Amino acid sequence: MRKPSKKPLTSSHGGKAPKSSRASVSRAGKPTLWDQASRWYDSLVGMSGSDYHRTILMPGVLRMLELKAGRCVLDLACGQGVLSRYLLQKKLKPEGLDSSEQLLRMARSRSEKSIPYHLGNAGDTAILEGKKFDGVACILAVQNMENIESVLKNVARWLKPSGKFVMVLTHPCFRIPRQSNWGWDEDKKTGYRRIDRYANEMEIPILTPPFVDKDNFTMTYHRPLQSYFSALLKAGLCVDSMEEWVSDKESEPGKRSRGENRARKEIPLFMAIRAVQSASKNKE
């Protein structure tokens, strides 16, 4: 999944940040920090996914893909294969692609042998060469990819003419690591999101267990909406649907619970974008 970095934390303070990508593989076959942190990540996602996976993300992706039984789907940045197994249960034919050998080992050990899992860089022009899919899905991984342009070009290449690409990410308008947080308005008795930065692209280091020092971390890439839409268009993909999904969590009963719950239902946690091949791309 995510390829980490081993350089000082500087990007959130204006300096040059090291390059990383959830879609890439370590050099010389050496384990990435995400391979080493796979047990921690697995404790969050597990066999069947987090609560959000089960109640919001996977049902939403399945609905937006609009595929009939027996259709082929690529689970991009598949990790432990949670979405792949879900799609198989829905009578689709999934395949997984990820950069973490350790996470793919978990995926293979927990999945039916009918699900092929591929190790590789999602931005590599030769990856999955000759493969075509009725749908491609990517859940909570695009924001960890440095070079989304090359990845999206591959998505366009992998899609059949009538295929659909669905990507889900934490909402880039309201969920920006280190640059957004919840606040409480005492006068209005409601919660709100404070947004400190949005318009510019940012590389944001994220400390990842089991590492607790400043020299070992992964990267997340904040992009405004225009960056995603421009990258899709350049890849020959046109957005035909976009949805914003709110959290289904509720606060414990208390003085602020009503205002917190209201704010949670008004400010989306996730954004889902669906894209199809452009008319010009289909003519190629």
N, C-alpha and C positions, 0 to 999 in steps of 0.2 A: 504494500500500500504506500505509505508515505516514506520518502527517502529523507533522512535527517541530515543535519549539518554538524560540524565539529569546530566552529569558529566562534569568536566572541559575539555576545549579543549586542548588536549595534543598530539594526535597521529601524527599530521603533524610536530611536533618538536621532535619526537623520543620517546616520552613516551608511556605508555600503554593507549590505547583508549578504551572507553566503547563499549560494544557489542550492535549491533542493526541489524535489518533486515527489509527490505520492506515486507518480506513474513511472518512476525510473528504478533502475537496479544498480546496486553497488558495483564498483569496478572490481575486476578480477574475481568476481563471485564471492567477495567477502560479505558477511552479514551486515546489514544496515542496522542502525540503532532501532529502527522499527521492528526488525527481526528480534532484537534483544528485548524490546519492550512488548513483544507480542502477547505475553501472558497477561500483562496489565491491560492491554487493549481488549484482549479476549474476556477479561473480567467485566468489562463494560458492555460488550456486545453479546458474547456468549453464543450458545448453540442456535437460539431462535431470534436473537436481536434484542435490543433494549425495548422498553415500553413504547418509546416513540416509533421504533421500527415496526413493531407489531400493530399498533393502533392507528398510526398516521402515515408513515413513510411507505411501507411496502404495499398496503392497500391502495394508496394514492397513485403510486407508480404503475401498478397493475391496471388500474382504471384508465390512466392516461395513455398507456401503451395501446389499448384497444385491439388486443390480439386474440385470435381464435385459438383453440386448443391445437397443439401440434406445431405451432410456429416457433421459430428459432430466435433466441434472445441472448445478447451478450451482456453479461454482468461486468461492467467496467469498474476496475478497482474493487474487486469482489471480496477481498479480505478472507474471512473464515467461511465464506460461501453462504451467508445467511439469506441473502436475496435469491441466490441460485436455488437453494433448497425450497424456498417459498414458491418460486416460479414453477419448479418441478411439481409441487403439490397441486398447482393450478393447471396442470396438464400442458405446460409449455416445455420447450426444449432449450434449457439454458446452457451457456458456457461461461466460464469465468476467466478474467485476466487480472493479474496483480503483479506487483514487483517484489513482494515479500515472500521469500521461499518458506519461511516458518509459518506464516499465516495460510499459505496454500497447503502446507502439510496438514494443518488443522482442517482446512476445507475438505481435502480428499479423505481424511479419516472419518469425517462425519457425514459425508454425502454418498448418495448412490453412485455406483461406478459409471452410470450413464451420463454423469455430468463431467465434461472435460474441463480441466483447469490448466491455464497457460501462464507461464512465468515470463514476464518481459516488460519492456518500456512501451507504454501506450502511445508515446509520441514517435516511436520508431517507424519509419516509412515501410519497413519490411515485415512488421509484426502482423500476424494473422493474414498473411498475403493470400489472396484468393478466396477468403472467407466472406460470406454475405449473410446478413441477419435481417429478420423482419422487424426487429427492435433492438435498441441499445439503451441500457439504463445505467445511471451512475448516481449513487446515493452518498451524499456528504463526503465527496472526494475532490470535486473540481476545485474547491478553495485551497486544496493542498498541492495543486499542480502548478508548477512555475510557468511552463510554456503551454498554455491551453490551445494556442493556435494550431500547433502540430497535432495535438490530440484530437481536436475537432475536425481537422482535415481527414484524419483516419476514420473518425466516426462517419463522416460523409462517404468515405470509401467503403466502409463495412455495410452501410445500409442498402437494402434493396430499394428499388425506385419508390415503392409505396411504404417504406419503413419509417418508423418514428424513433426519435431520440428523446429520452426524458432524463433530465438531470435535476437533482434536488440538492440544495445547499442551504446552510443557515442563512437567513435573510440578510443580504449585504447592506440593506438600509438601516437595519435595527440591531444586528448582532455582529459587531466588529470587535474582536478581541482587543482589550486594553483601551478601546476608544468608545465604548458604549456600556451603559449599566442602568440598572433600575434605580429610580428615585421615588420619593414619596412627597406629594403635595398636601401639606397639612390643611390648607384652606379648602381645597376641593375634595379632600379625603379620597384621593385616587393615586394609583401608581402611574409612573410615566417612564419612558426611556430617554436617557440623556445620551446624545450623540455628539462626540467631540470632533470627529473627523469622518469624512465620507467621500468627497469628490475625487481625491487622488488615490491612485493605487499604492498599496503598502505591503511590505514584507514584514511579517510579525513573528518573531521567535516564540515558540511555545515549549516550555519545559515539560518533559515527558517522563513519568516514572518508568523504570526505577532510578532514573538519573535526577540528581538534585543539585547539580552544579551548573554554573553559567556556560560551560564549554560544551555541553551536550544538549541538543534541542532539535525539534523539528520546526518546520516553517509553515505558516498559513499565509495565503495571499489574498488580501482584500482587494476587490475590484468594484467600482461603481457599476450600475446597471448598463451604462453605455458601453463599457468594455466587453461585457458578455455578449451583448447584442451585436456589436461590431465584429467580434471574433467569430461568432456563428455565421454571420453574413459572408465574411471573407472565406470561410470554409465551404461555402455553397449550401448553407443551411438557413432556412427561414423559420422563424418562430410562428407557430400557429395556435399556441395556447400557453397561458401562464396562470398559475394558481398560487395563492398565498395561504399557508396553513398555520393556524394558531395552535398553541399548546392545549392539551386536554387536561393539564394538571389543575388542581385547586388548592388554595391555601388552607391551612388548618383554621378552624373557627377562632375568631378573635376580632379585635377592634378594626384591623385593617383588611380583613379577609375579603369583604365585599368589594372594596376599591381595588385590591390586588387582582381579584378574579376578573373584574370588569376590564382592567387594563390588559390582562393576559389574553382576553378574548378579542381585544381591539388591535393589538400590536402583533403581527405575525412572527412566528418563530422560524418558519421555513418558507422557501420559495421554490416552486417547481416550474421548470421551463420545458416545453415540448417543442421540438423542431423537426422539420422534414426537409428533404432535399429540394433545392430551388428548381424552378422550371429549367433554367439554363444548365444546371448540374445533371438533370435527367436526360438532357439531349446529348450529353457527352458520350 
